[in-house]
Amino acid sequence: MMAAAARTGKQHAEPPGPGWRTVMLRVTGAGLLIAAGAIHLDLYLTGYRTIPTIGWLFLLQVIAALVLGLAVLAIGGPPGIAGRLAAAAGAGFALATLGGYLLSVWAGLFGFQEVRTTAGLVAGVIDVAAFAVLAALALAPAPAGGAAATPARFPAQIPPAITRSAAATAAALAVAALVLLGVAVAGASSPAPAATSTGTGTGSGLKTTTIGATTVLTNAKGFTLYWFAPDTPAVSKCYGSCAAYWPPVTGTVPASPGLPGRIGTITRTGGARQLTYNGHPLYTYIGDSAPGQAKGNNLNLNGGLWHEVPVSR
């Protein structure tokens, strides 16, 4: 009778279901996926939505991150098969998202070359953490003695040897991903151009073209130039991630510009000279993939409206 009472007490002290570690892994993993989705949503709304192919891929990432995060929360974690599959899917998604980011930094993706931004770095770190947590959740052991412990319920109960091997592989992948992220970010271009080597041209390379019925200002490569409504004639309000999407046009004023209107410069934080036209600091837009495009015209992004620069006297 004493033994039976002890067993009864033990059952009350250890209720069935996943342990607190599994619950913490599930909540943390889902939270990381949702946080990554929120960052990608912000990036989509503030600069990426008008970029061909990349824009809808970002929107797809947002939707997938939110759906998988909610699925991990709703389905629960191990020992159930559905819980393991949800966690594994979330881990795979996080790793694939990071891989896409690294590829866009190193070699470009669909014609788009990623630049170094704080948001991109934070999202990359979150992706690594989400992979590690969700991989641990997918491999979490089932409670001993439960119904899931029978071989017939595999993969609800994963053999210890396979668990150890998979856990070591997942840990190695997480460390490798973190190292590759650091290398990629260190080698990525700066979001705030500080020299004329940005490819946006110098004062002597300013040109004009006609888009629609309007004659607008372009850089030496024919890319449309823009002005930012919050700017003043002496101060640019576009720094950080804003300058990643709207690279400032840097350079010097030529002796004979050959263009109507007033060309000048302002000094940006860090000392770079940014060209101005009729009192407006000048920028290009990463969403323009070819000369003659003006996808940034009249967009309300990064804190204000953007307009193409009409040429006038």
C-alpha positions as CSV (number, residue, x, y, z in Angstrom):
1,M,0.0,0.0,0.0
2,M,2.9,2.4,0.8
3,A,4.4,1.6,-2.6
4,A,1.1,2.3,-4.3
5,A,0.7,5.6,-2.4
6,A,4.2,6.6,-3.4
7,R,3.5,5.8,-7.1
8,T,0.2,7.9,-6.8
9,G,2.1,10.8,-5.3
10,K,4.7,10.7,-8.0
11,Q,2.0,10.7,-10.7
12,H,0.5,13.9,-9.1
13,A,4.0,15.5,-8.8
14,E,4.9,14.8,-12.4
15,P,1.8,15.4,-14.6
16,P,1.8,14.0,-18.1
17,G,2.8,16.2,-21.1
18,P,6.0,17.9,-22.1
19,G,8.3,19.2,-19.4
20,W,9.0,22.8,-18.7
21,R,12.1,22.8,-20.8
22,T,10.1,21.7,-23.8
23,V,7.5,24.4,-23.1
24,M,10.3,27.0,-22.9
25,L,11.8,25.8,-26.2
26,R,8.5,25.9,-27.9
27,V,7.6,29.4,-26.7
28,T,11.1,30.8,-27.4
29,G,11.3,29.2,-30.9
30,A,7.9,30.5,-31.9
31,G,8.7,33.9,-30.5
32,L,12.0,34.0,-32.5
33,L,10.2,33.1,-35.7
34,I,7.5,35.7,-35.2
35,A,10.2,38.3,-34.3
36,A,12.1,37.5,-37.6
37,G,8.8,37.9,-39.4
38,A,8.2,41.3,-37.9
39,I,11.7,42.5,-39.0
40,H,11.1,41.3,-42.5
41,L,7.7,43.0,-42.5
42,D,9.3,46.3,-41.5
43,L,12.0,45.8,-44.2
44,Y,9.3,45.0,-46.8
45,L,7.3,48.1,-46.0
46,T,10.2,50.5,-45.7
47,G,12.3,49.6,-48.8
48,Y,12.0,46.2,-50.3
49,R,8.4,46.0,-51.6
50,T,9.2,47.8,-54.9
51,I,12.3,45.7,-55.7
52,P,11.5,43.1,-58.5
53,T,11.2,39.5,-57.2
54,I,12.9,40.4,-53.9
55,G,9.8,42.3,-52.8
56,W,7.3,39.5,-53.0
57,L,9.9,37.0,-51.6
58,F,10.1,39.2,-48.5
59,L,6.4,39.2,-48.2
60,L,6.4,35.4,-48.5
61,Q,9.0,35.2,-45.7
62,V,6.8,37.3,-43.5
63,I,3.8,35.1,-44.0
64,A,5.8,31.8,-43.6
65,A,7.5,33.0,-40.4
66,L,4.2,34.0,-38.8
67,V,2.4,30.8,-39.9
68,L,5.2,28.5,-38.7
69,G,5.6,30.5,-35.4
70,L,1.9,30.1,-34.7
71,A,2.0,26.4,-35.7
72,V,4.8,25.7,-33.2
73,L,2.7,27.3,-30.5
74,A,-0.6,25.8,-31.4
75,I,0.5,22.2,-32.2
76,G,2.9,22.0,-29.2
77,G,6.3,20.4,-28.9
78,P,7.4,16.8,-28.6
79,P,6.7,14.0,-28.0
80,G,3.9,14.2,-30.6
81,I,4.8,13.7,-34.3
82,A,3.1,16.9,-35.3
83,G,5.0,18.9,-32.8
84,R,8.4,17.5,-34.0
85,L,7.5,18.2,-37.6
86,A,6.4,21.8,-36.8
87,A,9.6,22.4,-35.0
88,A,11.7,20.9,-37.7
89,A,9.9,22.9,-40.4
90,G,10.5,26.1,-38.4
91,A,14.2,25.3,-38.0
92,G,14.6,24.6,-41.7
93,F,12.8,27.8,-42.6
94,A,15.1,29.8,-40.3
95,L,18.2,28.3,-41.9
96,A,16.9,28.8,-45.4
97,T,16.1,32.5,-44.7
98,L,19.6,33.0,-43.4
99,G,21.0,31.2,-46.4
100,G,19.1,33.6,-48.7
101,Y,20.5,36.6,-46.8
102,L,24.1,35.4,-47.0
103,L,23.7,34.6,-50.7
104,S,22.3,38.1,-51.4
105,V,25.2,39.7,-49.5
106,W,28.0,37.6,-51.2
107,A,26.8,37.2,-54.8
108,G,23.5,39.0,-55.1
109,L,20.0,37.4,-55.5
110,F,17.8,38.0,-58.6
111,G,19.9,41.0,-59.5
112,F,19.8,42.5,-56.0
113,Q,22.9,43.0,-53.9
114,E,22.3,43.2,-50.2
115,V,24.0,45.9,-48.1
116,R,25.0,45.9,-44.5
117,T,22.2,47.1,-42.2
118,T,21.5,46.8,-38.5
119,A,18.1,45.2,-39.3
120,G,19.7,42.6,-41.5
121,L,22.3,41.7,-38.9
122,V,19.7,41.4,-36.2
123,A,17.4,39.3,-38.4
124,G,20.4,37.0,-39.2
125,V,21.2,36.5,-35.5
126,I,17.5,35.8,-34.8
127,D,17.5,33.2,-37.6
128,V,20.5,31.4,-36.1
129,A,18.9,31.4,-32.7
130,A,15.6,30.2,-34.0
131,F,17.3,27.3,-35.8
132,A,19.1,26.3,-32.7
133,V,16.1,26.4,-30.4
134,L,13.7,24.7,-32.9
135,A,16.2,22.0,-33.7
136,A,16.5,21.3,-30.0
137,L,12.7,21.2,-29.7
138,A,12.4,18.8,-32.6
139,L,15.0,16.5,-30.9
140,A,13.7,16.8,-27.4
141,P,13.2,13.4,-25.7
142,A,9.7,12.1,-24.9
143,P,8.9,11.5,-21.2
144,A,10.0,8.1,-20.1
145,G,7.3,5.5,-19.7
146,G,4.8,7.4,-21.8
147,A,2.8,6.0,-24.7
148,A,5.1,7.7,-27.1
149,A,8.0,5.5,-25.9
150,T,7.0,2.6,-28.1
151,P,8.9,2.0,-31.4
152,A,5.6,2.1,-33.2
153,R,5.3,5.9,-32.5
154,F,8.6,6.9,-34.2
155,P,9.5,9.8,-34.7
156,A,7.5,10.7,-31.6
157,Q,10.3,8.8,-29.7
158,I,13.8,9.2,-31.3
159,P,16.4,6.7,-30.4
160,P,19.2,8.2,-28.2
161,A,22.0,7.4,-30.7
162,I,20.1,9.3,-33.5
163,T,19.3,12.1,-31.1
164,R,22.9,12.6,-30.1
165,S,24.1,12.6,-33.7
166,A,21.4,14.9,-34.9
167,A,22.0,17.3,-32.0
168,A,25.7,17.4,-32.8
169,T,25.0,18.2,-36.4
170,A,22.5,20.9,-35.5
171,A,25.0,22.5,-33.1
172,A,27.7,22.5,-35.8
173,L,25.3,24.0,-38.3
174,A,24.3,26.8,-35.9
175,V,28.0,27.6,-35.1
176,A,28.9,27.6,-38.8
177,A,25.9,29.8,-39.7
178,L,26.9,32.3,-37.0
179,V,30.5,32.4,-38.3
180,L,29.3,32.8,-41.9
181,L,27.0,35.6,-40.9
182,G,29.8,37.4,-39.2
183,V,32.1,37.0,-42.3
184,A,29.3,38.1,-44.7
185,V,28.4,41.2,-42.7
186,A,32.0,42.2,-42.3
187,G,32.5,41.9,-46.0
188,A,29.3,43.6,-47.0
189,S,29.2,47.1,-48.3
190,S,28.4,49.9,-45.9
191,P,24.9,51.3,-45.9
192,A,26.1,54.9,-45.8
193,P,28.3,55.6,-48.8
194,A,31.2,57.9,-47.9
195,A,33.0,58.2,-51.2
196,T,32.4,58.6,-54.9
197,S,33.1,55.0,-55.5
198,T,29.5,54.1,-54.6
199,G,28.6,54.0,-58.3
200,T,26.1,56.8,-58.0
201,G,28.4,59.1,-59.9
202,T,30.0,62.5,-59.2
203,G,28.9,66.0,-60.1
204,S,30.6,65.8,-63.5
205,G,28.5,62.7,-64.3
206,L,25.0,64.2,-63.7
207,K,22.8,63.9,-66.8
208,T,19.2,64.2,-67.8
209,T,16.6,61.8,-69.3
210,T,12.9,61.9,-70.0
211,I,10.6,59.6,-68.0
212,G,7.0,59.9,-69.1
213,A,6.7,63.6,-70.0
214,T,9.2,64.8,-67.4
215,T,12.8,65.6,-67.8
216,V,14.6,64.3,-64.7
217,L,18.1,64.3,-63.3
218,T,20.1,61.0,-63.5
219,N,23.6,59.9,-62.4
220,A,26.4,59.0,-64.9
221,K,24.9,55.5,-65.4
222,G,21.4,56.9,-66.2
223,F,19.8,56.0,-62.9
224,T,17.1,58.4,-61.7
225,L,18.0,60.7,-58.8
226,Y,15.6,61.5,-56.0
227,W,15.1,64.1,-53.3
228,F,13.7,63.4,-49.8
229,A,10.9,65.6,-48.4
230,P,12.2,65.8,-44.8
231,D,15.6,67.1,-46.0
232,T,16.6,70.7,-45.8
233,P,19.0,72.5,-48.2
234,A,21.8,72.1,-45.7
235,V,21.0,68.8,-43.9
236,S,20.3,65.2,-45.1
237,K,17.8,63.3,-42.9
238,C,18.6,59.9,-44.5
239,Y,21.1,57.8,-42.6
240,G,21.5,54.2,-41.5
241,S,19.1,51.8,-43.1
242,C,17.5,54.7,-45.0
243,A,20.9,55.3,-46.8
244,A,21.1,51.6,-47.6
245,Y,17.9,51.9,-49.7
246,W,18.5,55.4,-50.9
247,P,22.3,55.8,-51.5
248,P,23.4,59.4,-51.3
249,V,25.1,60.8,-54.4
250,T,28.5,62.0,-53.4
251,G,31.1,64.0,-55.2
252,T,32.2,67.5,-56.1
253,V,30.6,70.3,-58.1
254,P,32.2,70.5,-61.6
255,A,33.5,73.9,-62.8
256,S,31.0,73.8,-65.8
257,P,28.1,71.5,-64.9
258,G,26.3,72.0,-68.2
259,L,22.9,71.6,-66.5
260,P,20.2,74.2,-65.7
261,G,19.6,74.8,-62.0
262,R,21.9,75.1,-59.1
263,I,24.3,72.3,-58.2
264,G,26.0,72.3,-54.8
265,T,27.1,70.1,-51.9
266,I,26.4,69.5,-48.3
267,T,28.6,67.7,-45.7
268,R,27.2,64.5,-44.4
269,T,28.0,63.0,-41.0
270,G,31.4,61.4,-41.4
271,G,32.7,64.1,-43.8
272,A,31.4,62.9,-47.2
273,R,30.2,65.6,-49.6
274,Q,26.7,65.0,-51.0
275,L,25.5,66.6,-54.1
276,T,22.5,68.9,-54.1
277,Y,20.3,70.2,-56.9
278,N,18.2,73.3,-56.4
279,G,18.7,72.9,-52.7
280,H,17.7,69.2,-52.6
281,P,20.3,66.5,-51.5
282,L,20.4,63.8,-54.1
283,Y,19.9,60.0,-53.8
284,T,19.5,57.0,-56.0
285,Y,17.1,54.1,-55.2
286,I,18.1,50.4,-54.9
287,G,14.7,49.5,-56.3
288,D,15.7,50.9,-59.7
289,S,17.4,48.0,-61.5
290,A,18.0,49.7,-64.9
291,P,18.4,53.2,-66.3
292,G,15.1,55.0,-67.1
293,Q,13.2,53.6,-64.2
294,A,11.7,55.7,-61.4
295,K,10.2,53.2,-59.0
296,G,11.1,55.4,-56.1
297,N,9.0,58.3,-57.3
298,N,6.2,59.4,-54.8
299,L,7.0,56.5,-52.4
300,N,6.4,57.2,-48.7
301,L,9.3,55.2,-47.2
302,N,11.9,55.6,-44.4
303,G,10.1,58.5,-42.8
304,G,8.9,60.6,-45.7
305,L,8.0,61.1,-49.3
306,W,10.5,60.6,-52.2
307,H,10.4,62.4,-55.5
308,E,12.3,62.2,-58.8
309,V,14.3,65.4,-59.5
310,P,12.8,67.4,-62.3
311,V,15.3,69.5,-64.3
312,S,14.5,73.2,-64.3
313,R,16.2,76.5,-64.5
